[in-house]
Amino acid sequence: MKVHTGAMLEKFQSRLGYSFKDRYLLVLALTHRSKGHRNNERLEYLGDSILGFIIAGKLYHQFPKLGEGDLTKMRSRLVRGKTLTALARKLDIGAVMLLGAGELKSGGADRDSILADAFEALIGAIYLDSNLDVTSGCVLKLYENLLDSISPESLKDNKTQLQEMLQKANTDLPIYDVIEQLGSQHNPVFKVSCVVPGTELAFIADGSSRRIAEQAAAELAIDGLELLAKSNRQTNRK
């Protein structure tokens, strides 16, 4: 069974870029629910909100000419599970995670959702151990390379992102259909549905062309599926 040593935690805090005053908060953030009722779920909830706030503020100042739509897309890209998992692996969170015997045996220390949740829990723990300014500094340091490279042009279109998401989950590709076409020939409005196979979910959006409407529907599908996945994880914990 994995246990923490002082040296392990010191090395981890060095990678994290933050040294905890309250060691209990650090250990709690690294404790999965399979280990017992004292786990990182509440810290994950807190860290999720704080992380979104910090990244939103940074993007707001970094891109002063961008509108809400592009800022939202970039924030979503930076706080989505895939990004959190990559950051967690860079920190080697799995090496210091505390898991129950069954979860440990099944490879939980390298499971995407567990790593992403632990990363959020760490942000929550840093906030409780310090303050918002210190937490912001730590987060922005961890995100430095990602923030330097992100731009509206760097984002893949929504249909491509959705396709990759479904392929990773071994799900069939989405089905797009024009439900209705309104307006005049010179000023049309297309209403398009995006149906995700294997679910009862249909995401509907409109746009001035079929392509634009499909992209908007795909974006709704991405957000909806990520929220559903997170909700399912939380339900399974109960």
C-alpha positions in Angstrom: 0.0 0.0 0.0 1.3 3.4 -1.0 2.3 5.8 1.8 3.8 9.2 1.7 7.3 10.0 2.9 8.5 13.5 3.8 10.9 13.4 0.8 8.2 12.4 -1.6 6.0 15.3 -0.6 8.9 17.8 -0.6 9.8 16.8 -4.2 6.2 17.0 -5.2 5.8 20.5 -3.7 8.9 21.5 -5.6 7.3 20.4 -8.9 4.1 22.1 -7.9 5.8 25.4 -7.1 4.1 25.8 -3.8 5.0 24.7 -0.2 2.1 24.0 2.1 2.0 25.5 5.6 -0.8 23.0 6.5 0.5 19.6 5.3 -2.9 18.1 6.0 -4.5 20.1 3.1 -1.8 18.7 0.7 -2.4 15.1 1.7 -6.2 15.6 1.6 -6.0 16.9 -2.0 -4.1 13.8 -3.0 -6.5 11.4 -1.3 -9.1 9.7 -3.6 -12.5 8.8 -2.3 -11.6 5.1 -2.6 -9.3 5.7 0.4 -12.2 6.7 2.7 -14.6 9.4 3.6 -11.8 12.0 4.2 -11.0 12.6 0.5 -10.4 15.4 -2.0 -14.0 15.7 -3.4 -14.8 19.0 -1.6 -11.4 20.4 -2.5 -12.0 19.4 -6.2 -15.3 21.4 -6.1 -13.6 24.4 -4.7 -10.6 24.2 -7.1 -12.8 23.8 -10.1 -14.4 27.2 -9.5 -11.2 29.0 -8.5 -9.3 27.6 -11.6 -12.0 28.8 -13.9 -12.0 32.3 -12.3 -8.2 32.7 -12.5 -8.0 31.5 -16.2 -11.0 33.7 -17.2 -9.3 36.7 -15.6 -6.0 36.0 -17.3 -7.5 35.6 -20.7 -9.6 38.8 -20.3 -6.4 40.8 -19.8 -4.3 38.8 -22.3 -6.7 39.3 -25.2 -8.3 42.7 -24.7 -9.8 42.8 -28.2 -11.5 39.4 -28.2 -15.2 38.9 -27.6 -17.0 36.7 -25.2 -17.3 33.8 -27.6 -13.5 33.4 -28.3 -12.6 34.0 -24.7 -15.1 31.3 -23.6 -13.7 28.8 -26.1 -10.1 29.4 -24.9 -11.1 29.1 -21.2 -13.0 25.8 -22.0 -9.9 24.5 -23.7 -7.6 25.4 -20.7 -9.8 24.0 -18.0 -11.2 20.9 -19.7 -10.4 17.4 -18.4 -7.8 16.6 -21.1 -5.8 19.7 -20.2 -6.0 19.1 -16.5 -4.9 15.5 -17.0 -1.9 16.6 -19.0 -0.9 19.1 -16.3 -1.4 16.4 -13.6 0.9 14.0 -15.4 3.5 16.7 -15.8 3.5 17.1 -12.1 3.5 13.3 -11.7 0.5 13.5 -9.3 -0.1 9.8 -9.8 3.1 9.0 -7.9 1.8 10.6 -4.7 -1.9 9.9 -5.0 -3.5 7.9 -2.1 -6.0 5.4 -3.3 -7.8 2.4 -1.9 -6.4 -1.0 -2.6 -8.9 -1.9 -5.3 -8.4 1.4 -7.1 -4.7 1.2 -6.8 -4.6 -2.3 -8.2 -6.8 -1.4 -11.2 -4.4 1.5 -12.2 -6.3 4.4 -10.7 -3.1 6.3 -10.2 -3.0 6.8 -14.0 -6.7 7.3 -14.7 -7.5 10.5 -16.5 -10.5 11.5 -14.4 -8.7 10.8 -11.1 -5.7 12.9 -12.1 -7.8 15.8 -13.4 -9.9 15.8 -10.2 -6.7 15.8 -8.0 -5.3 18.7 -10.0 -8.4 20.7 -9.2 -8.3 19.6 -5.6 -4.7 20.9 -5.3 -5.8 24.3 -6.5 -8.5 24.4 -3.9 -6.0 23.3 -1.2 -3.5 26.0 -2.2 -6.3 28.6 -2.0 -7.2 27.5 1.6 -3.6 27.4 2.6 -2.8 30.9 1.3 -5.0 33.3 -0.6 -6.3 34.1 -4.0 -3.3 36.1 -5.1 -0.9 33.4 -4.2 -3.1 30.7 -5.8 -3.3 32.8 -9.0 0.4 33.1 -9.2 0.9 29.3 -8.8 -1.8 28.5 -11.4 -0.4 31.0 -14.0 3.0 29.5 -13.5 1.7 26.0 -14.1 -0.2 27.3 -17.2 2.6 29.4 -18.5 3.4 27.5 -21.6 -0.3 26.9 -22.4 -1.1 30.5 -22.0 1.8 31.5 -24.2 0.7 29.3 -27.0 -3.1 29.6 -27.0 -4.9 31.9 -29.4 -8.3 31.9 -31.2 -6.4 30.5 -34.3 -4.8 27.7 -32.3 -8.2 26.2 -31.4 -9.5 23.3 -33.5 -13.0 23.8 -34.9 -15.8 22.4 -32.7 -16.7 19.6 -35.1 -13.1 18.3 -35.1 -13.0 18.5 -31.3 -16.3 16.6 -30.9 -15.2 14.0 -33.4 -12.0 13.3 -31.5 -13.8 13.2 -28.2 -16.2 10.6 -29.5 -13.5 8.5 -31.2 -11.6 8.4 -27.9 -14.7 7.1 -26.2 -15.2 4.5 -29.0 -18.5 6.2 -30.0 -19.9 6.6 -33.5 -19.5 10.0 -35.1 -22.2 12.6 -34.6 -25.1 13.1 -37.0 -25.9 16.6 -38.3 -29.3 17.4 -39.8 -30.8 20.7 -40.9 -34.1 20.9 -39.0 -35.3 24.1 -40.5 -34.2 26.9 -42.8 -35.7 30.3 -42.2 -35.2 33.8 -43.6 -34.7 35.0 -47.1 -32.2 33.7 -49.7 -29.9 36.6 -49.0 -30.3 36.4 -45.2 -30.9 32.7 -44.3 -30.9 31.1 -40.9 -30.2 27.4 -40.6 -31.3 25.5 -37.6 -29.2 22.3 -37.2 -29.3 19.4 -34.8 -26.3 17.4 -33.7 -27.2 14.0 -32.4 -24.7 11.9 -30.4 -25.1 8.2 -31.2 -25.7 6.0 -28.2 -27.4 8.8 -26.3 -30.8 10.5 -26.4 -29.1 13.8 -26.7 -29.7 16.2 -29.5 -28.0 19.6 -29.5 -29.6 22.3 -31.6 -28.1 25.6 -32.8 -28.6 28.0 -35.6 -26.4 30.1 -37.9 -26.2 32.1 -41.1 -25.0 29.0 -42.9 -25.2 25.3 -42.4 -21.5 25.2 -41.6 -21.7 27.8 -38.9 -24.8 26.2 -37.4 -23.1 22.8 -37.3 -20.1 24.3 -35.6 -22.4 25.9 -33.0 -24.3 22.7 -32.4 -21.0 20.8 -32.0 -19.8 23.3 -29.4 -23.1 22.7 -27.4 -22.5 19.0 -27.7 -18.9 19.2 -26.4 -20.1 21.3 -23.4 -23.1 19.0 -22.8 -21.1 15.8 -22.9 -18.4 17.2 -20.5 -21.0 18.3 -18.0 -22.7 14.9 -18.3 -19.5 13.1 -17.7 -18.7 15.2 -14.6 -22.2 14.7 -13.3 -21.9 11.0 -13.8 -18.6 10.9 -11.9 -20.2 12.8 -9.0 -23.3 10.5 -9.0 -21.1 7.4 -8.9 -19.3 8.8 -5.8 -22.5 8.9 -3.8 
